[in-house]
Amino acid sequence: MTDASINASTLREDEASFGDFFALLKPRVMSLVVFTAFVGLVASPVSVHPFIGFCAILFIAIGGGASGALNMWWDADIDRIMKRTKGRPIPAGKITEGETFAFGLTLSVMAVTMLALATNVFAGLFLGFTIFFYVVVYTMWLKRSTPQNIVIGGAAGAFPPVIGWIAATGSMAVEPWLMFALTFMWTPPHFWALCLFMRSDYDDAGVPMLTVTHGRKATRTHILVYTVLLAILAIGTSFSGIGGPLYLAVALVMNGLFLHGAWKITRRDEDDSEVDNFKVERSFFKLSLLYLFMHFGAIMAEALLKPYGMGGW
C-alpha cells in the first residue's frame, strides 16, 4: 500500500459519518421530545390527518435535534472537560464547531418553516421560540450563570406537548399547559439526581449546578420539595380534561414510588453515597425516566379510549 493510499484511508476514517451528525441531535433527548409532542397531538380535541400528524412530529423532532446541535456548538469547551460529554462529536474531533453551528441553524430554519407550512403558523412560531429559549436563554445565559439553570431552562424541554397541541388545534388551552407543567416540575428532581452522582463533572467544568453551589445536602432537600409539588400537580391533573381513572391509577402508583425515592435520597448520608457509588440516586434517576413515560402514556391512553366511551370521567 502506498503512502498516498494510507493517507487517503486515514482521511476517510477521520471524516464525520452519518452517525456523528445524528449524535449532534441528542437522540435520547429527541426521543422524549417526540413522545411528549405526540401525546400533545393525540390528546387534543381535534382529529388530525395521519400524514399531517406525521409531518408535525417529524419537524418538531428535527427542531428538537437542531436545539441539541446548537447546544453542543456553544458548550464545546466544557464538553471537552466533562467525562459524560467528552465523547461527543466535537470534543472527539469528528465535527468542527463551525460545521455544527451551520448544521443546527439550517435544521432550525427548516423545522420551523416546514412545521408552519404543514400545520399552522402559530405552531411554527412556537417551535422557533422553543429553539430560541433552549439555545439562547438556557444554554448561552442560564446554564453558566445561576444554579437555577435547570429549573428555568427546563421550560424548553416542557414545550413539546404544547407544540403538538397547537399543531393540531392552532390554539391554546389549559390541558397542554398541564402537560407542560408536569414536565417542567419533573425536570429538576430528574436532573439533580444525575448531578448528585456526576458532580465532579460540573465542578471541573465550572458549571454552577445546585450540587456545586449549594452542596449535595441542599440538593437532596430540593429534590424532595420538588417531588412533593410534582406529586400534587400530577395527581391533580387526573381530574382535568386529559385525565381519567386510568391516569389517576398510574399517577397514584408512580408518585408514591417517586416520593419514596426522594425521601430515601433525603435521608442519605454522604459517606454512604460515596461507598455504594450513589446507588439510591442512580435508582431514582432511572425511576424518573419511567415516571414521565408512564404519565404521558396514561394521558395518551385516556385520549385514545375516549371515542369508545372509556376514557376520561
FITORMI-567154 format. One record per residue (C-alpha): residue in one letter; x, y, z negated. Coordinates in steps of 0.5 Angstrom, whole numbers. Layout:
<atom r="a" x="X" y="Y" z="Z"/>
...
This chain:
<atom r="m" x="0" y="0" z="0"/>
<atom r="t" x="3" y="7" z="2"/>
<atom r="d" x="3" y="13" z="-3"/>
<atom r="a" x="-2" y="16" z="1"/>
<atom r="s" x="-7" y="11" z="0"/>
<atom r="i" x="-5" y="10" z="-7"/>
<atom r="n" x="-6" y="18" z="-8"/>
<atom r="a" x="-13" y="17" z="-4"/>
<atom r="s" x="-15" y="12" z="-8"/>
<atom r="t" x="-14" y="16" z="-15"/>
<atom r="l" x="-17" y="22" z="-12"/>
<atom r="r" x="-23" y="18" z="-11"/>
<atom r="e" x="-23" y="15" z="-18"/>
<atom r="d" x="-23" y="22" z="-21"/>
<atom r="e" x="-29" y="25" z="-17"/>
<atom r="a" x="-35" y="25" z="-20"/>
<atom r="s" x="-40" y="20" z="-19"/>
<atom r="f" x="-48" y="20" z="-19"/>
<atom r="g" x="-48" y="17" z="-26"/>
<atom r="d" x="-43" y="23" z="-28"/>
<atom r="f" x="-48" y="28" z="-25"/>
<atom r="f" x="-54" y="24" z="-28"/>
<atom r="a" x="-51" y="24" z="-35"/>
<atom r="l" x="-51" y="32" z="-35"/>
<atom r="l" x="-58" y="32" z="-35"/>
<atom r="k" x="-58" y="29" z="-42"/>
<atom r="p" x="-62" y="23" z="-40"/>
<atom r="r" x="-64" y="21" z="-47"/>
<atom r="v" x="-67" y="28" z="-49"/>
<atom r="m" x="-70" y="28" z="-42"/>
<atom r="s" x="-74" y="22" z="-43"/>
<atom r="l" x="-77" y="25" z="-50"/>
<atom r="v" x="-79" y="31" z="-45"/>
<atom r="v" x="-82" y="26" z="-40"/>
<atom r="f" x="-86" y="23" z="-45"/>
<atom r="t" x="-89" y="28" z="-49"/>
<atom r="a" x="-90" y="32" z="-43"/>
<atom r="f" x="-94" y="26" z="-40"/>
<atom r="v" x="-98" y="26" z="-46"/>
<atom r="g" x="-100" y="33" z="-46"/>
<atom r="l" x="-102" y="32" z="-39"/>
<atom r="v" x="-106" y="26" z="-41"/>
<atom r="a" x="-109" y="29" z="-47"/>
<atom r="s" x="-112" y="35" z="-43"/>
<atom r="p" x="-119" y="35" z="-42"/>
<atom r="v" x="-118" y="36" z="-34"/>
<atom r="s" x="-117" y="30" z="-29"/>
<atom r="v" x="-111" y="31" z="-25"/>
<atom r="h" x="-110" y="27" z="-19"/>
<atom r="p" x="-104" y="22" z="-20"/>
<atom r="f" x="-100" y="25" z="-14"/>
<atom r="i" x="-100" y="32" z="-17"/>
<atom r="g" x="-99" y="29" z="-24"/>
<atom r="f" x="-93" y="25" z="-22"/>
<atom r="c" x="-90" y="31" z="-19"/>
<atom r="a" x="-92" y="35" z="-25"/>
<atom r="i" x="-88" y="30" z="-30"/>
<atom r="l" x="-82" y="30" z="-25"/>
<atom r="f" x="-81" y="37" z="-24"/>
<atom r="i" x="-82" y="38" z="-32"/>
<atom r="a" x="-76" y="33" z="-33"/>
<atom r="i" x="-72" y="36" z="-28"/>
<atom r="g" x="-73" y="43" z="-31"/>
<atom r="g" x="-71" y="39" z="-38"/>
<atom r="g" x="-65" y="36" z="-35"/>
<atom r="a" x="-63" y="43" z="-32"/>
<atom r="s" x="-63" y="45" z="-39"/>
<atom r="g" x="-59" y="40" z="-41"/>
<atom r="a" x="-53" y="41" z="-36"/>
<atom r="l" x="-53" y="49" z="-37"/>
<atom r="n" x="-52" y="47" z="-45"/>
<atom r="m" x="-46" y="42" z="-43"/>
<atom r="w" x="-44" y="48" z="-39"/>
<atom r="w" x="-44" y="53" z="-45"/>
<atom r="d" x="-42" y="48" z="-50"/>
<atom r="a" x="-36" y="45" z="-46"/>
<atom r="d" x="-31" y="48" z="-51"/>
<atom r="i" x="-34" y="45" z="-57"/>
<atom r="d" x="-36" y="38" z="-54"/>
<atom r="r" x="-28" y="37" z="-53"/>
<atom r="i" x="-27" y="37" z="-60"/>
<atom r="m" x="-33" y="33" z="-63"/>
<atom r="k" x="-33" y="26" z="-63"/>
<atom r="r" x="-40" y="25" z="-61"/>
<atom r="t" x="-39" y="29" z="-54"/>
<atom r="k" x="-32" y="29" z="-52"/>
<atom r="g" x="-34" y="23" z="-47"/>
<atom r="r" x="-39" y="28" z="-43"/>
<atom r="p" x="-37" y="29" z="-36"/>
<atom r="i" x="-34" y="36" z="-37"/>
<atom r="p" x="-29" y="34" z="-43"/>
<atom r="a" x="-28" y="28" z="-39"/>
<atom r="g" x="-25" y="32" z="-33"/>
<atom r="k" x="-30" y="29" z="-29"/>
<atom r="i" x="-34" y="35" z="-27"/>
<atom r="t" x="-32" y="42" z="-28"/>
<atom r="e" x="-35" y="48" z="-32"/>
<atom r="g" x="-37" y="52" z="-25"/>
<atom r="e" x="-40" y="45" z="-22"/>
<atom r="t" x="-44" y="44" z="-28"/>
<atom r="f" x="-47" y="51" z="-28"/>
<atom r="a" x="-49" y="51" z="-21"/>
<atom r="f" x="-52" y="44" z="-22"/>
<atom r="g" x="-56" y="47" z="-28"/>
<atom r="l" x="-58" y="53" z="-25"/>
<atom r="t" x="-60" y="50" z="-18"/>
<atom r="l" x="-64" y="45" z="-21"/>
<atom r="s" x="-68" y="50" z="-26"/>
<atom r="v" x="-70" y="54" z="-20"/>
<atom r="m" x="-72" y="48" z="-16"/>
<atom r="a" x="-76" y="45" z="-22"/>
<atom r="v" x="-80" y="52" z="-24"/>
<atom r="t" x="-81" y="53" z="-16"/>
<atom r="m" x="-84" y="47" z="-15"/>
<atom r="l" x="-88" y="46" z="-21"/>
<atom r="a" x="-91" y="52" z="-20"/>
<atom r="l" x="-93" y="50" z="-13"/>
<atom r="a" x="-95" y="43" z="-15"/>
<atom r="t" x="-100" y="45" z="-20"/>
<atom r="n" x="-100" y="53" z="-22"/>
<atom r="v" x="-96" y="59" z="-23"/>
<atom r="f" x="-97" y="59" z="-31"/>
<atom r="a" x="-94" y="52" z="-31"/>
<atom r="g" x="-88" y="54" z="-27"/>
<atom r="l" x="-87" y="60" z="-31"/>
<atom r="f" x="-88" y="57" z="-38"/>
<atom r="l" x="-83" y="52" z="-36"/>
<atom r="g" x="-78" y="57" z="-34"/>
<atom r="f" x="-79" y="61" z="-41"/>
<atom r="t" x="-77" y="54" z="-44"/>
<atom r="i" x="-71" y="53" z="-40"/>
<atom r="f" x="-69" y="60" z="-42"/>
<atom r="f" x="-71" y="59" z="-49"/>
<atom r="y" x="-66" y="53" z="-50"/>
<atom r="v" x="-60" y="56" z="-46"/>
<atom r="v" x="-60" y="63" z="-48"/>
<atom r="v" x="-64" y="63" z="-55"/>
<atom r="y" x="-62" y="57" z="-58"/>
<atom r="t" x="-55" y="55" z="-54"/>
<atom r="m" x="-52" y="61" z="-53"/>
<atom r="w" x="-55" y="65" z="-59"/>
<atom r="l" x="-57" y="61" z="-65"/>
<atom r="k" x="-53" y="55" z="-65"/>
<atom r="r" x="-47" y="58" z="-67"/>
<atom r="s" x="-49" y="64" z="-71"/>
<atom r="t" x="-54" y="61" z="-76"/>
<atom r="p" x="-56" y="55" z="-80"/>
<atom r="q" x="-63" y="55" z="-78"/>
<atom r="n" x="-61" y="54" z="-71"/>
<atom r="i" x="-64" y="47" z="-70"/>
<atom r="v" x="-71" y="50" z="-74"/>
<atom r="i" x="-72" y="56" z="-69"/>
<atom r="g" x="-68" y="53" z="-63"/>
<atom r="g" x="-73" y="46" z="-64"/>
<atom r="a" x="-78" y="50" z="-61"/>
<atom r="a" x="-75" y="49" z="-54"/>
<atom r="g" x="-76" y="41" z="-55"/>
<atom r="a" x="-83" y="42" z="-57"/>
<atom r="f" x="-86" y="46" z="-51"/>
<atom r="p" x="-86" y="40" z="-46"/>
<atom r="p" x="-93" y="38" z="-48"/>
<atom r="v" x="-96" y="45" z="-48"/>
<atom r="i" x="-93" y="45" z="-41"/>
<atom r="g" x="-96" y="38" z="-39"/>
<atom r="w" x="-103" y="41" z="-41"/>
<atom r="i" x="-102" y="48" z="-38"/>
<atom r="a" x="-100" y="44" z="-31"/>
<atom r="a" x="-107" y="40" z="-32"/>
<atom r="t" x="-111" y="46" z="-34"/>
<atom r="g" x="-108" y="52" z="-32"/>
<atom r="s" x="-110" y="55" z="-39"/>
<atom r="m" x="-108" y="55" z="-47"/>
<atom r="a" x="-112" y="51" z="-52"/>
<atom r="v" x="-111" y="49" z="-59"/>
<atom r="e" x="-109" y="42" z="-58"/>
<atom r="p" x="-103" y="43" z="-54"/>
<atom r="w" x="-100" y="47" z="-60"/>
<atom r="l" x="-102" y="42" z="-65"/>
<atom r="m" x="-97" y="37" z="-61"/>
<atom r="f" x="-92" y="43" z="-60"/>
<atom r="a" x="-92" y="44" z="-68"/>
<atom r="l" x="-92" y="36" z="-69"/>
<atom r="t" x="-85" y="36" z="-65"/>
<atom r="f" x="-83" y="43" z="-68"/>
<atom r="m" x="-83" y="40" z="-75"/>
<atom r="w" x="-81" y="34" z="-74"/>
<atom r="t" x="-74" y="36" z="-70"/>
<atom r="p" x="-71" y="39" z="-77"/>
<atom r="p" x="-71" y="33" z="-81"/>
<atom r="h" x="-69" y="28" z="-75"/>
<atom r="f" x="-63" y="33" z="-73"/>
<atom r="w" x="-61" y="34" z="-80"/>
<atom r="a" x="-61" y="26" z="-82"/>
<atom r="l" x="-56" y="26" z="-76"/>
<atom r="c" x="-52" y="32" z="-78"/>
<atom r="l" x="-51" y="28" z="-85"/>
<atom r="f" x="-47" y="22" z="-82"/>
<atom r="m" x="-44" y="27" z="-77"/>
<atom r="r" x="-42" y="33" z="-81"/>
<atom r="s" x="-34" y="32" z="-79"/>
<atom r="d" x="-36" y="34" z="-72"/>
<atom r="y" x="-39" y="40" z="-74"/>
<atom r="d" x="-34" y="42" z="-79"/>
<atom r="d" x="-29" y="41" z="-73"/>
<atom r="a" x="-32" y="45" z="-68"/>
<atom r="g" x="-34" y="51" z="-73"/>
<atom r="v" x="-42" y="50" z="-71"/>
<atom r="p" x="-46" y="53" z="-77"/>
<atom r="m" x="-50" y="47" z="-78"/>
<atom r="l" x="-54" y="46" z="-85"/>
<atom r="t" x="-49" y="41" z="-87"/>
<atom r="v" x="-43" y="45" z="-86"/>
<atom r="t" x="-46" y="52" z="-89"/>
<atom r="h" x="-50" y="49" z="-95"/>
<atom r="g" x="-48" y="42" z="-96"/>
<atom r="r" x="-51" y="35" z="-96"/>
<atom r="k" x="-55" y="36" z="-102"/>
<atom r="a" x="-58" y="42" z="-100"/>
<atom r="t" x="-59" y="39" z="-93"/>
<atom r="r" x="-63" y="33" z="-96"/>
<atom r="t" x="-67" y="37" z="-100"/>
<atom r="h" x="-69" y="41" z="-94"/>
<atom r="i" x="-71" y="34" z="-90"/>
<atom r="l" x="-76" y="32" z="-96"/>
<atom r="v" x="-79" y="39" z="-96"/>
<atom r="y" x="-80" y="39" z="-88"/>
<atom r="t" x="-82" y="32" z="-88"/>
<atom r="v" x="-88" y="33" z="-93"/>
<atom r="l" x="-90" y="39" z="-89"/>
<atom r="l" x="-90" y="35" z="-83"/>
<atom r="a" x="-94" y="29" z="-86"/>
<atom r="i" x="-99" y="35" z="-88"/>
<atom r="l" x="-99" y="37" z="-81"/>
<atom r="a" x="-99" y="30" z="-77"/>
<atom r="i" x="-105" y="27" z="-82"/>
<atom r="g" x="-109" y="34" z="-81"/>
<atom r="t" x="-108" y="33" z="-73"/>
<atom r="s" x="-112" y="27" z="-74"/>
<atom r="f" x="-119" y="31" z="-75"/>
<atom r="s" x="-117" y="35" z="-68"/>
<atom r="g" x="-119" y="34" z="-61"/>
<atom r="i" x="-113" y="30" z="-60"/>
<atom r="g" x="-114" y="26" z="-66"/>
<atom r="g" x="-119" y="20" z="-68"/>
<atom r="p" x="-119" y="14" z="-72"/>
<atom r="l" x="-113" y="10" z="-69"/>
<atom r="y" x="-109" y="16" z="-69"/>
<atom r="l" x="-111" y="17" z="-77"/>
<atom r="a" x="-109" y="10" z="-78"/>
<atom r="v" x="-102" y="11" z="-74"/>
<atom r="a" x="-101" y="18" z="-78"/>
<atom r="l" x="-102" y="15" z="-85"/>
<atom r="v" x="-97" y="9" z="-84"/>
<atom r="m" x="-92" y="13" z="-80"/>
<atom r="n" x="-92" y="19" z="-85"/>
<atom r="g" x="-92" y="14" z="-91"/>
<atom r="l" x="-86" y="11" z="-88"/>
<atom r="f" x="-82" y="17" z="-87"/>
<atom r="l" x="-84" y="21" z="-93"/>
<atom r="h" x="-81" y="14" z="-97"/>
<atom r="g" x="-75" y="15" z="-93"/>
<atom r="a" x="-74" y="22" z="-94"/>
<atom r="w" x="-75" y="21" z="-101"/>
<atom r="k" x="-69" y="16" z="-101"/>
<atom r="i" x="-65" y="21" z="-98"/>
<atom r="t" x="-66" y="26" z="-103"/>
<atom r="r" x="-64" y="21" z="-109"/>
<atom r="r" x="-58" y="19" z="-105"/>
<atom r="d" x="-51" y="20" z="-109"/>
<atom r="e" x="-46" y="23" z="-104"/>
<atom r="d" x="-41" y="18" z="-106"/>
<atom r="d" x="-46" y="12" z="-105"/>
<atom r="s" x="-47" y="15" z="-98"/>
<atom r="e" x="-39" y="15" z="-97"/>
<atom r="v" x="-39" y="8" z="-99"/>
<atom r="d" x="-44" y="5" z="-95"/>
<atom r="n" x="-43" y="10" z="-89"/>
<atom r="f" x="-49" y="13" z="-89"/>
<atom r="k" x="-54" y="7" z="-88"/>
<atom r="v" x="-60" y="10" z="-91"/>
<atom r="e" x="-59" y="17" z="-87"/>
<atom r="r" x="-58" y="13" z="-81"/>
<atom r="s" x="-64" y="8" z="-82"/>
<atom r="f" x="-68" y="15" z="-83"/>
<atom r="f" x="-65" y="18" z="-76"/>
<atom r="k" x="-68" y="11" z="-73"/>
<atom r="l" x="-74" y="11" z="-76"/>
<atom r="s" x="-75" y="19" z="-74"/>
<atom r="l" x="-75" y="16" z="-66"/>
<atom r="l" x="-80" y="11" z="-68"/>
<atom r="y" x="-84" y="16" z="-71"/>
<atom r="l" x="-85" y="21" z="-66"/>
<atom r="f" x="-86" y="16" z="-61"/>
<atom r="m" x="-92" y="13" z="-65"/>
<atom r="h" x="-96" y="19" z="-66"/>
<atom r="f" x="-95" y="21" z="-59"/>
<atom r="g" x="-97" y="14" z="-57"/>
<atom r="a" x="-103" y="15" z="-61"/>
<atom r="i" x="-105" y="21" z="-58"/>
<atom r="m" x="-105" y="18" z="-51"/>
<atom r="a" x="-109" y="12" z="-53"/>
<atom r="e" x="-114" y="16" z="-56"/>
<atom r="a" x="-115" y="20" z="-50"/>
<atom r="l" x="-115" y="14" z="-45"/>
<atom r="l" x="-120" y="11" z="-50"/>
<atom r="k" x="-125" y="17" z="-49"/>
<atom r="p" x="-128" y="15" z="-43"/>
<atom r="y" x="-130" y="9" z="-46"/>
<atom r="g" x="-133" y="12" z="-52"/>
<atom r="m" x="-128" y="9" z="-56"/>
<atom r="g" x="-123" y="15" z="-57"/>
<atom r="g" x="-124" y="21" z="-62"/>
<atom r="w" x="-129" y="22" z="-67"/>
